[in-house]
Amino acid sequence: MKTQGWKWLVTLGLIALAVYGLVTTGINLGLDLRGGTSFKLRLDLSNIDPEGHASARQQAIEIIRKRIDRFGVSEPLIQPEGADRIVVQIPGLSQEQRLEARRTLERTAYLEFRLVHPQNETLLRDEATDPAFVPPVGYQKLTEVVRTREGRDIQRTYYVRIKPELTGKHVRRAYVQFDEIGRPYVLLEFDSEGADIFARITRANVGRQLAIVLDGELYSAPVINEEIVGGRAQITGQFTRAEASQLANVLENPLEAPVQIIEERGVDPSLGRDSIEAGMRAAVLGALAVVVIMLAIYWLAGVVATVALALNLLLLMGALATFKFTLTLPGIAGIVLTIGMAVDAAVLIFERIREELAANKSLRAAITAGFQRAFIVIFDSNLTTILTAMILIWLGSGPVQGFGVVLATGLVVNLFAAVFFMRLIFDAAVESGTLRAFRVLRVIPKTNINFLAVRHVAFVASWLLIAVGLVVFVKRGGLDVGHGAIYGIDFSGGDMVSLRFTQKIDPTQIRQSLERQQIFDALIQYQGDVAGGGKDALVLKLPEGTAEKVIAALRADFPQAEFQVASTERVGAVVGAELLREALWAVVVAMFVIMIYVAFRFGELAYGLGALIALAHDVLMSLAWFCLTGRTFSLPVVAALLTIIGYSINDTIVVFDRIRENRKLSAGRLDYFTLINRSLNETLSRTLLTVATTLAAALALYVFGGRVINDFAFTFLVGIITGTYSSICIASPIVLWFHRHETAREPSRKPAPVRA
């Protein structure tokens, strides 16, 4: 026990850090789970040609998203409304943060570099002494406020050119730096064209002052001492560190059209409190089902796995709190996948221990060998999924990035909990005499199934079903991104109705009323005046063309509420084309990185291609079933598809690892047909047990989770089944096909007996 002391210290230290983070910081919930503040912005399009209004609004949406991301808020809701308005909802802001958000949103950040008149001092003297003074043509007077070392503010006035020499559209990057006495300033880096212009301006005007003007306000007017090459400039002023950071943010993301905040309201969670409560109940039931299955099959080892899973969740939540990550529904999808892989790691280890005990090893030796042999496949499966998560973080944004952050964090924690902590518990239990036998309920007997016998039929049937699903996808308008019938309001927009009321109605009752009208894709949200002076409103986001029907139904179902229509607007998509492109690109890159990694780890391209084709199969199969069942795409479905990628590769890695191991043990004596069949039979118990536990959690979400997350649960259920199927019927046959020359003929006999 003494030799394990440092391991216990590490474990207890991590637990203490997690608890400290949760107590002091807490989990930062996203808009969909917590609610927050809603800003309605109006764009000033008066100086933009009518044909450019749509592009100016889209540019404003993209810039606002970047500003909010730099502001430190994850996964806001940004949605166009009408012709010239944008709705921005930001999760949980304090009063101070709300004011800062207002400043960040409204600032146009129009940056100009203008030359100061060469006779500036003479002009100022003439203005002060000559009543008939006429300002120079083409110049305007601007004043800079400078603070002296004694703390006094003095004003400096300049006549600067009205026409700028260079504007902020050429700024490539802006960030905060500090001078020799610690005062912050903003350093600018121009793009190549801007760098050339800046060098030309400074070369031609050595000795003159160059004014730096932002949104019409003069910040500084330094003297040009020499030609400045390299495309850098700096803005100095009386900044605090926060002000300098905010300035750098808006300079890097300038708006083409100015915006004005015309309304600010507090909002309920975008998922609806009814959906969140239903989801929480379903999650608890799913977790209980997983625990019951583990305890029933593995007895005391199941207790260890349950404790490790609890530690896994504690450390994950502690990390999210400590690093101030935002948890949203896609993030919860990442937690679901983390739990599934944690259970899978425990099952892998326990099945390996059982195999070692069947080989007549002592309990201590079996535990040691079981952990050692399981570690390789646990490491590979977790690392491939972590690589996927890192790519989603790198290339994705919004919900895709949030999913990646939670998943990567959870899997790092999972490696510690599964490999380090469980081994620590087992060693302590054996040494203390608490664990004298490793009891396992043999639910799945030894099998000798010829899985590969049906590979051709399975392969053709799978891709035929996918083809039918894709035809339905196209018929339902899938190629018309954001407008087809297959896309919900997250992707296509719809009608937004704001209703006043005299009696507040429970969101669950409202949702039931909408479902009676066959409206399942709706957002129900109560909003209140932040200042406290206005009335609350019920805001509904509905499929296009359904507003009148819904208003009539609600008035009939809830006459006591006395609903009155405050406004009805057409709103655009929450998930824009840019975010969709980023998500698709991230998924494609992640799949190819997985292929390269698997090919490298297993030493053959066959394994990498098998993994890639199986992943593509699983995503397309889930998409096919989704289309065939008449469902519509929403943000939760995107989260589910991302989850499938992580889950699917996990099962494939397990099968591939056993094929590799059996190949070494047989020393080439077995042909690949027999080798793969044997490996599939030997991993079948682990596969089915993992599927059973993950299905239990997903079924709980599907049955009890409520309508909003029903599509997520359905897609995940299909993905679980498809991921298991593809490992056997898609990935493994591809490996066999690459080694067909090593199998002279397909054996007519049954596969060789599997190991005990």
Secondary structure, 3 states (H helix, E strand, C coil): CHHHHHHHHHHHHHHHHHHHHHHHCCCEECHHHHCEEEEEEEECCCCCCHHHHHHHHHHHHHHHHHHHHHHCCCCCEEEEECCCEEEEEEECCCHHHHHHHHHHHHCCCCEEEEEECCCHHHHHHHHHHCCCCCCCCCEEEEEEEEECCCCCEEEEEEEEECCCCEEHHHEEEEEEEECCCCCEEEEEEECHHHHHHHHHHHHHCCCCEEEEEECCEEEECCECCCCCCCCEEEECCCCCHHHHHHHHHHHHCCCCCCEEEEEEEEECCCCCHHHHHHHHHHHHHHHHHHHHHHHHHHCHHHHHHHHHHHHHHHHHHHHHHHCCCEECHHHHHHHHHHHHHHHHHHHHHHHHHHHHHHCCCCHHHHHHHHHHHHHHHHHHHHHHHHHHHHHHHHHCCHHHHHHHHHHHHHHHHHHHHHHHHHHHHHHHHHHHCCCCCCCCCCCCCCCCCCHHHHHHHHHHHHHHHHHHHHHHHHHCCCCCCCCCCCECHHHHCEEEEEEECCCCCCHHHHHHHHHHCCCCCCEEEEEEECCCCCCCEEEEEECCCCHHHHHHHHHHHCHHHCCEEEEEEEECCCCCHHHHHHHHHHHHHHHHHHHHHHHHHHCCHHHHHHHHHHHHHHHHHHHHHHHHCCCCECHHHHHHHHHHHHHHHHHHHHHHHHHHHHHHHHCCCCCHHHHHHHHHHHCHHHHHHHHHHHHHHHHHHHHHCCCCCHHHHHHHHHHHHHHHHHHHHHHHHHHHHHCHHHCCCCCCCCCCCCCC
